[in-house]
Amino acid sequence: MRAEWKYDTLYSGQGGFRGQLTQSIRYEYDSAGTSSAYKWQVRGFNERYQPRGVNYVIPPVETGLNATYIYAYEYSLFTGAPTSISYPAAGGLVTEQLTTDYDATTGMPVRLDTSLTGSAGTMATAPYTAFGERKSSIYQVPGNSNFTQDTVYRDETTRRVDWVTVTRSTVDGIVSDRNYSYKAAGRIKSIADTPEVGQADLQCFRDDALGRLTTAWTPKTEVSCDTDPILDNLGGPAPYWQDWTVDDTDSRRTETSHTSSGDTTRSYLVPDGGQNVVRPHAVTQMSTDAPGQPTVVAKYEYDESATPPAGRRAPPRTTAAPLRRAARR
């Protein structure tokens, strides 16, 4: 057994929580076949069946880390929104409680406070527009005069994000100055970061007629996004160029990363659609071809619930629409 999930009854034996996940356990085995259990356990629920406390249990095999770490949670009596989380002492750190304060009228989170000894106070604040959109945030360690602030500017008609700046009190000038451009249909075309401090970066995006991302790359600052990407025109602090192909059923078929050492391509195999075809969008094989390396093939099997068997790594998503490079944005 590699993993199991328990419901209805707490690890302590207390019942009455029908349908609620109360414990999950992952098993790891050493060379002798001896198992070690890593546990997540609910300590109790409130009247909304929200966990009021959770144990993270690390087994003795993790010398120096083996212990039960207790987290506590509080929620709003009126909305159920989380209001605080308490962290255990560990790794030389003391216990800490983070508390979120909400605006009494809008219900939006406006302040984050910490109980950390020597630094108790407000860590972050955020005002909002009349549409409920965050306008800016200030991040500051209580008792320290240094801070970081980000400011969001939106198009007055579409409410799309046009411009985001980041400043730091310890630096003269804007450290991030991201401008967003869009196509007429509203899909993003480029992100240009032109800070006063640091290196400029331009990211370009292309999609097909259905809005599925097909190409993303970082050209040199003097090259526009209207120019087709080539390796010699890549630039910026973290240059990249990736292409995706998608079939008629919205499944990703290939992903190609272009570099000076050659192209690395991942190819995804999915069943052909049609009447009575089982799981037509579930990837069954992924092949990776990299320069100077043999092809690496990963195969995937599923049970009747379309879940990969326990212990098997889940296959990558094959739907193209959510593949925007959000992490870099």
C-alpha positions as CSV (number, residue, x, y, z in Angstrom):
1,M,0.0,0.0,0.0
2,R,1.3,3.4,-0.9
3,A,-1.5,5.7,0.3
4,E,-4.9,5.6,2.0
5,W,-7.7,8.1,3.0
6,K,-10.0,7.8,5.9
7,Y,-13.4,9.4,6.4
8,D,-16.2,10.0,9.0
9,T,-14.1,9.3,12.2
10,L,-11.2,11.3,13.6
11,Y,-7.9,9.6,14.4
12,S,-8.9,10.0,18.1
13,G,-11.9,7.7,17.5
14,Q,-14.5,10.5,17.7
15,G,-17.2,10.0,15.0
16,G,-20.1,11.9,13.6
17,F,-18.4,13.5,10.6
18,R,-20.0,11.5,7.8
19,G,-18.5,12.2,4.4
20,Q,-15.6,14.3,5.7
21,L,-12.0,13.4,5.0
22,T,-10.4,13.0,8.4
23,Q,-7.0,11.5,7.7
24,S,-4.7,10.8,4.8
25,I,-1.6,8.6,5.0
26,R,1.3,8.2,2.6
27,Y,3.6,5.2,3.0
28,E,7.3,5.1,2.1
29,Y,9.4,1.9,2.2
30,D,13.0,1.3,2.8
31,S,15.2,-1.4,1.1
32,A,14.0,-4.0,3.6
33,G,10.4,-3.3,2.9
34,T,9.7,-1.6,6.2
35,S,7.0,1.1,5.9
36,S,7.0,4.6,7.3
37,A,3.7,6.5,7.5
38,Y,3.4,10.3,6.9
39,K,0.1,11.4,8.2
40,W,-2.3,14.3,7.9
41,Q,-5.0,14.2,10.6
42,V,-7.9,16.5,11.4
43,R,-8.1,17.2,15.1
44,G,-11.6,18.6,15.0
45,F,-14.3,20.3,12.9
46,N,-16.4,23.4,13.5
47,E,-20.2,23.5,12.8
48,R,-19.4,24.1,9.1
49,Y,-17.2,21.0,8.9
50,Q,-14.1,23.2,8.6
51,P,-11.0,21.8,10.3
52,R,-10.2,23.6,13.5
53,G,-6.8,21.9,13.9
54,V,-4.6,19.6,11.9
55,N,-1.7,17.3,12.7
56,Y,1.2,16.7,10.4
57,V,2.9,13.5,11.6
58,I,6.4,12.8,10.5
59,P,7.7,9.3,11.2
60,P,10.9,8.4,13.1
61,V,12.8,7.6,9.9
62,E,13.1,11.4,9.4
63,T,15.7,11.9,12.1
64,G,15.6,15.3,13.6
65,L,12.3,16.1,11.9
66,N,10.1,13.3,13.4
67,A,7.3,14.8,15.4
68,T,3.7,15.8,15.3
69,Y,3.3,19.4,14.1
70,I,0.0,21.0,15.1
71,Y,-1.7,23.7,13.1
72,A,-4.8,25.6,14.3
73,Y,-7.4,27.4,12.2
74,E,-10.1,29.9,13.0
75,Y,-13.0,31.1,10.8
76,S,-15.5,33.9,10.6
77,L,-18.8,33.0,12.4
78,F,-20.7,34.9,9.7
79,T,-19.1,33.9,6.4
80,G,-16.8,31.0,7.2
81,A,-13.9,32.8,5.7
82,P,-10.5,31.9,7.3
83,T,-9.5,34.5,9.9
84,S,-6.3,33.0,11.4
85,I,-3.8,30.2,11.2
86,S,-1.4,29.2,14.0
87,Y,1.9,27.6,13.1
88,P,3.9,25.3,15.5
89,A,7.4,26.0,16.7
90,A,10.0,24.1,14.6
91,G,13.4,24.4,13.1
92,G,14.5,27.2,15.5
93,L,11.3,29.2,14.8
94,V,8.8,30.0,17.5
95,T,5.0,29.6,17.3
96,E,3.2,32.3,15.2
97,Q,-0.4,33.2,14.5
98,L,-1.3,35.0,11.3
99,T,-4.7,36.8,11.4
100,T,-6.6,38.2,8.4
101,D,-8.9,41.2,9.0
102,Y,-11.8,41.8,6.6
103,D,-13.6,45.0,5.7
104,A,-16.9,45.2,7.6
105,T,-18.8,46.5,4.5
106,T,-17.2,44.7,1.5
107,G,-16.0,41.5,3.2
108,M,-12.6,41.9,1.4
109,P,-9.4,41.0,3.2
110,V,-7.6,44.3,4.1
111,R,-4.9,43.4,6.6
112,L,-2.6,40.6,7.6
113,D,-1.3,40.6,11.2
114,T,1.4,38.5,12.9
115,S,1.8,37.5,16.6
116,L,5.6,36.8,16.1
117,T,7.5,37.7,19.2
118,G,9.4,41.0,18.6
119,S,7.6,41.7,15.4
120,A,4.0,41.6,16.3
121,G,1.7,43.8,14.2
122,T,0.5,44.4,10.7
123,M,2.5,42.7,7.9
124,A,0.4,43.6,4.9
125,T,-2.5,45.9,3.9
126,A,-4.6,46.1,0.7
127,P,-7.2,48.7,-0.5
128,Y,-9.7,47.9,-3.3
129,T,-11.6,49.6,-6.1
130,A,-15.3,50.1,-6.2
131,F,-15.5,46.9,-8.3
132,G,-13.8,44.8,-5.5
133,E,-10.4,44.6,-7.3
134,R,-7.2,44.9,-5.4
135,K,-5.5,48.3,-6.0
136,S,-2.3,47.9,-4.2
137,S,-0.6,46.2,-1.3
138,I,2.1,47.2,1.2
139,Y,4.3,44.5,2.8
140,Q,6.3,45.4,5.9
141,V,7.8,43.6,8.8
142,P,6.3,45.2,12.0
143,G,8.9,47.4,13.7
144,N,10.9,47.8,10.5
145,S,10.7,50.9,8.4
146,N,11.5,49.1,5.2
147,F,8.6,48.1,3.0
148,T,7.6,46.8,-0.5
149,Q,4.6,48.1,-2.4
150,D,2.9,46.9,-5.5
151,T,0.3,49.0,-7.4
152,V,-2.2,47.7,-10.0
153,Y,-3.6,49.9,-12.7
154,R,-6.6,48.8,-14.8
155,D,-8.3,49.8,-18.0
156,E,-11.4,51.9,-17.0
157,T,-13.5,50.2,-19.6
158,T,-12.6,46.5,-19.7
159,R,-11.1,46.4,-16.1
160,R,-8.2,44.4,-17.5
161,V,-4.9,44.8,-15.7
162,D,-2.8,47.3,-17.8
163,W,0.1,48.1,-15.6
164,V,1.7,46.8,-12.3
165,T,4.6,48.5,-10.5
166,V,6.7,47.3,-7.6
167,T,8.8,49.6,-5.4
168,R,11.0,49.0,-2.4
169,S,11.9,51.6,0.2
170,T,15.5,50.5,0.2
171,V,15.9,51.0,-3.6
172,D,15.7,54.2,-5.6
173,G,13.5,53.5,-8.5
174,I,10.9,51.0,-9.6
175,V,12.1,47.4,-9.4
176,S,9.3,46.0,-11.6
177,D,7.3,47.8,-14.1
178,R,5.1,45.4,-16.0
179,N,2.8,46.6,-18.9
180,Y,0.2,44.2,-20.3
181,S,-1.1,44.4,-23.9
182,Y,-4.1,42.5,-25.2
183,K,-5.6,41.4,-28.5
184,A,-9.0,42.7,-29.5
185,A,-10.7,39.6,-28.2
186,G,-9.2,40.2,-24.8
187,R,-6.4,37.5,-24.9
188,I,-3.0,38.6,-23.6
189,K,-0.5,39.5,-26.3
190,S,2.6,40.5,-24.3
191,I,4.1,41.5,-20.9
192,A,6.8,44.1,-21.0
193,D,8.8,44.6,-17.8
194,T,10.8,47.8,-18.0
195,P,12.1,48.5,-14.4
196,E,14.3,51.4,-13.5
197,V,16.3,49.0,-11.4
198,G,17.1,45.6,-13.1
199,Q,17.0,44.1,-16.5
200,A,14.1,44.6,-18.9
201,D,12.1,41.6,-20.0
202,L,9.6,41.2,-22.8
203,Q,7.3,38.1,-23.1
204,C,5.2,37.5,-26.2
205,F,2.3,35.1,-26.6
206,R,0.4,33.7,-29.6
207,D,-2.7,31.6,-29.7
208,D,-4.9,30.0,-32.3
209,A,-8.5,31.0,-33.3
210,L,-9.9,29.2,-30.3
211,G,-7.7,31.1,-27.8
212,R,-5.4,28.2,-27.1
213,L,-1.7,29.1,-26.4
214,T,0.5,28.0,-29.2
215,T,3.8,30.0,-28.8
216,A,5.5,31.9,-26.0
217,W,8.9,33.5,-26.1
218,T,11.2,36.3,-24.9
219,P,12.6,38.5,-27.7
220,K,15.4,41.1,-27.4
221,T,14.1,44.5,-26.4
222,E,14.6,45.9,-29.9
223,V,12.5,43.0,-31.4
224,S,8.7,43.3,-31.4
225,C,6.2,40.6,-30.7
226,D,5.0,40.8,-34.3
227,T,8.3,39.3,-35.5
228,D,8.4,35.5,-35.6
229,P,10.6,34.0,-32.9
230,I,14.1,32.7,-33.8
231,L,16.9,31.7,-31.5
232,D,19.1,34.6,-32.4
233,N,16.4,37.1,-31.3
234,L,15.8,35.7,-27.9
235,G,16.8,37.9,-25.0
236,G,16.0,39.0,-21.4
237,P,17.1,37.7,-18.1
238,A,15.6,34.3,-18.6
239,P,15.2,33.7,-22.3
240,Y,12.9,31.0,-23.6
241,W,10.9,29.9,-26.6
242,Q,8.2,27.2,-26.5
243,D,5.6,25.9,-28.9
244,W,2.5,23.8,-28.4
245,T,0.3,21.9,-30.8
246,V,-3.3,21.1,-30.0
247,D,-5.7,18.7,-31.7
248,D,-9.4,19.3,-32.6
249,T,-10.6,17.9,-29.3
250,D,-8.5,20.5,-27.3
251,S,-5.9,18.0,-26.2
252,R,-2.2,19.0,-26.2
253,R,-0.2,16.8,-28.6
254,T,3.3,18.3,-28.4
255,E,5.4,20.8,-26.4
256,T,8.7,22.0,-27.9
257,S,11.3,24.0,-26.1
258,H,13.9,25.6,-28.4
259,T,17.4,26.3,-27.2
260,S,20.8,26.8,-28.7
261,S,21.7,23.1,-28.0
262,G,18.6,21.9,-29.9
263,D,14.9,21.3,-29.5
264,T,13.4,19.2,-26.7
265,T,10.0,17.9,-27.6
266,R,7.4,16.2,-25.5
267,S,4.8,14.2,-27.4
268,Y,1.5,13.2,-25.8
269,L,-0.5,10.1,-26.9
270,V,-4.3,10.2,-26.3
271,P,-6.9,7.8,-27.7
272,D,-8.7,8.8,-30.9
273,G,-12.2,10.0,-30.1
274,G,-15.3,8.4,-31.3
275,Q,-18.4,6.5,-30.1
276,N,-17.7,4.2,-27.1
277,V,-14.1,5.3,-26.8
278,V,-13.0,5.1,-23.1
279,R,-11.3,8.2,-21.7
280,P,-10.6,9.9,-25.1
281,H,-8.8,12.8,-23.5
282,A,-6.7,10.9,-21.0
283,V,-3.0,10.8,-22.0
284,T,-1.7,7.3,-22.2
285,Q,2.0,8.0,-23.1
286,M,4.4,10.9,-23.0
287,S,7.6,10.7,-25.0
288,T,10.5,13.1,-24.4
289,D,13.1,13.7,-27.2
290,A,16.1,15.8,-26.1
291,P,19.3,16.6,-28.1
292,G,21.9,13.8,-27.7
293,Q,19.7,11.7,-25.4
294,P,17.7,8.6,-26.0
295,T,13.9,9.0,-26.0
296,V,12.3,8.8,-22.6
297,V,8.8,7.2,-22.6
298,A,6.4,7.4,-19.7
299,K,3.2,5.4,-19.8
300,Y,0.0,5.9,-17.8
301,E,-2.8,3.5,-16.8
302,Y,-6.1,4.3,-15.1
303,D,-8.6,2.6,-12.9
304,E,-12.4,2.8,-13.6
305,S,-12.6,6.2,-11.9
306,A,-10.0,7.6,-14.4
307,T,-7.5,7.9,-11.5
308,P,-3.9,6.7,-12.0
309,P,-3.1,3.8,-9.7
310,A,-1.6,4.6,-6.3
311,G,2.1,5.1,-6.5
312,R,2.0,6.2,-10.1
313,R,2.8,9.8,-11.0
314,A,-0.2,11.6,-12.5
315,P,0.1,12.4,-16.2
316,P,0.5,16.0,-17.3
317,R,-2.6,18.0,-18.3
318,T,-3.3,17.9,-22.0
319,T,-5.8,20.7,-22.2
320,A,-4.1,23.7,-23.8
321,A,-6.3,26.6,-22.5
322,P,-4.8,26.8,-19.0
323,L,-1.2,26.7,-20.1
324,R,-0.5,30.4,-19.8
325,R,2.8,31.1,-18.3
326,A,1.2,32.5,-15.1
327,A,4.2,31.7,-12.9
328,R,6.3,34.2,-14.9
329,R,3.6,36.8,-14.8
